[in-house]
Amino acid sequence: MLMKSPKTEAAIGLTMSRLEALEKASGAAAFTEDMTLPGMLHGALVLSPHAHARILGYDLSRALALPGVKAVITGAEIGRRYMGLVVKDETALAVDKVRYIGEPVAAVAAIDVATARAAAALVEVEYEPLPAVFTIEEAIAEGAPILHEDFASYFKIYDASTCRLPNELTRSEIILGDVAKGFAECDVVVERVYETAAQNHIYMEPCAALAAVDGRGKVTVWSSTQSVFRTQANVHESLGIPMARIRSVVPRVGGGFGGKSEATVQPVAAALALKTGRPVRVVLSREEDMITMRARHPARMRVKTGARRDGTLVAREFEAWFDGGAYADDSPAVLNFAMFFAGGPYRFEHVRVEGHAIYTNKLRAGAFRGFGNPQATFASESQIDEIARELGMDPLELRLKNIVKPGDRWLGGQTLATSGLEACIDKVIDASRWRERHGSPLPAPAGKRRGLGLTLTAHVCGFLSTSAIVRLAEDGSVTLNTGAVDLGQGSDTVLSQMCAAGLGLGVDDVNFVAPDTDASPYNSGTNCSRVTYMVGRAVGEATQAVQAKMAKIAARILECPEDDVELLPGGLMGVAGSNRTVSFKEIAARSLWFADGGGPVIGSGSIMHNEPLDPKHTLLSGMVSFHNVGAFIFGAQVAEVEIDEVTGKVDIVEAWCAHDVGRAVNPGAVEGQIQGGFVQGAGYALSEEMLWKGGRLINPSLSDYKIPCALDVPYEIRSFVVEVPDPTHPFGAKGVGEPPLIGAGPVIANAIADAGFRVRRLPITPERMLRAMLNGEDGVDV
Amino acid sequence: MSDAVLVSLSINDEVRPVAIPIDRTLLDVLREDLRLTGAKRACEAGACGACNVLIDGHTARSCLTLAADLEGCAVRTIEGLAQDGVPSVVQQAFLDAGAIQCGFCMPGMIMSATELLADNPSPTIAEIRTGISGNLCRCSGYVKVIEAIALAARRLAPSRPMAAAS
């Protein structure tokens, strides 16, 4: 049992600047491209000009003849070594076939970037173009060209035997109750199609890796990654090097948002370093990054909802089609996660969800903040408003009547332990004065219309395994090592705060160790809003172990029973009910130098969330495991928008976002997540769309692909931090990284609908908005 | 290889002669030749502002600026804002407001904020938003960045009344 008290927990609930903030503000922070090594070469990629083609041969002679070129490597040379988290279908460089325009087929190492790029342009690859498929409809048509002829033989961590269509990589189903029976009982049924576009991560730092080989052939890879361990595994799988000879480390990371979860350019950098025997740095240009890395899945969702006249939601049917692009990446997991939230935070008695992920000859889609849930929640929450309208009910009242409560069971059968949902709703409803303002037209300037929208968000934080090690140093400070990468969201700071609180220390007494596969304990990755919750639990377990060991030593020094030892703030332990204390420094000295000290004090924690699903509650098929899903996190958002009736441009006037974080370890950082997530979601809702023509991405630049700037979003993004402590976390904390983004699409679409126009396709660009206003189109391409 | 010209380059108050190929950008000279890596390469097309520096007090995209043109100009980079190891008022305000997340856009953002406050010591929220509209940030949603700049303005001109919010 963790000894703790409000006094020892002073580091929790503290808004403090990030540990590395000064380094970042001064320009000293080293990101991967800021690093150099003696003798370092520069890498460049050769990209496929074809969407689908067989590779017939290579002519490297002109590239190799260019002065300054040290090596050229091809997929044929590396061979068929597959990598991937969910499906192993991808190689470091294309082998035999290319499957999208921009797929790396070869790579060059040269003395400088200009030479490497010039040489890459001289690499000649002979192709035999093959017919390609660019849409889900084309990909699943009878007789469609197949992207992965060997799909059946790929290693997978889910059941793909349910797939039936050409190019289908996942086909999953979730069944709760009997929807046919449910719809028969309904007075009102609404059925609509919703679509979302491919969003690019646009982490400000393009993908980069630096690899170097030592005398024993061990490769060290510094890279912009969300997980040093996934990077190590990807280099291992794609190059066939034993993990014992791969060290993966991480300098500062300039944002990830899911896009740096799996392999980027690390395998190529490592392969070039091994081939040349010199350090090689590979840094993508923005254009290359957008063409070759990954995107959020474009989705098409048919949603049907039925309710009784009194507003009781009864049945929901949800059919999702996710365009996975040329490689599976995280597609099955993303699709399944979307399906998990297809019912929203509502008490449907009958739910049927069917999901398909399909290969197409486009950029792979993968993990992106929200992991499928932004698509599902856009469709689900849009439809809740639509059925409220059919019922003639206020969308708030309809939601309040049907929301899940603690004790209710989710799809799969997991029981909700706590819920801050109602508290979140109260916050945004009060702050936006919803009850006074919603329902009658909002005042707006001439030529504009305004609307007020509401959405709820449901998500989970958790997944996969993680660990932490805490060591007591000789001066009574501690070293925390977790293997969790900070992408900028502030986890180094928050984990240090939790470690400090677990031992009654100040944050300055905690030495946070940068993740390093040579030294850090395993952590699957910085994904799924999971670090504060999952790694925080591991840190809690590790500090508890340290406490227990220290209490033993303290009891010996203080000559009292071990049970009487208590943790005090400021690096002290004492005898309960007395003023006798001993410092951590004395305890450390005893452990290190005295025969009865027991040796160095080290504590560790290993966590895997395990929540058995109930097959009698819900039928699941063709899915990845959801036994380790995690803790539920809820939120509510209200937005007010203004539509320009002449241009179709939509402005967000003000937004109110409330999210239950269990307990805010660093409230300022939580606000930053809410504001930043909402704005990234606002881009998804209003402007961001990757566009392909004949398989070619036509807007791979920050000029043609528009992310929000400071003028595109309001300053008035009101964040509300709701705290309903989670019983499974040592400090009650949960994640908040993804939910603020998830709500943005539906809350903006619902506000636009309140102003008179229901648009069912994101992004709601001025063009789509105008068409909706002029022609009554809903934006869905049919 | 393009022709090089010898330029007396003034960077952060230090003047040094540098042989610069005529087509070489200031960003490359800073990052590759002088190892001043604070200015970031994020788009190389002038769209994001991560490479912003001050040239004679005005922000410039170093990725679009040819270094050979800078004879006689005073270039200030993020590394040159602190005085005697003390962060500038603007830098400190970014720390105190919690505006920094991944930090990749921050050198450019802080340079834009520095110019903005030099030109307009008491900006409104609307003027701050306009002042940083050429700097893309993917983490913050800009709210705390705006707060940081407003905080810096108050600290730089404590006696001046802060203009009303937007």
Interface residues (C-beta under 8 A of the other chain):
Chain A: T15 S17 R18 E20 A21 L22 E23 K24 A25 S26 G27 A28 A29 A30 F31 E33 D34 T36 H201 I202 Y203 M204 E205 P206 R252 V253 G254 G255 F257 V283 S285 R286 L487 G488 Q489 G490 G668 A669 E671 G672 Q675 G676 G677 F678 V679 Q680 S701 L702 S703 I707 C709 A710 L711 V713 Y715 I717
Chain B: R31 R35 L36 T37 G38 A39 K40 R41 A42 C43 E44 A45 A47 C48 A50 T77 I78 E79 L81 A82 P87 Q91 F94 L95 D96 G98 I100 Q101 C102 G103 F104 C105 M106 P107 I110 I125 I128 R129 T130 I132 S133 G134 N135 L136 C137 R138 C139 S140 G141 Y142 V143 K144 V145 I146 A165 S166
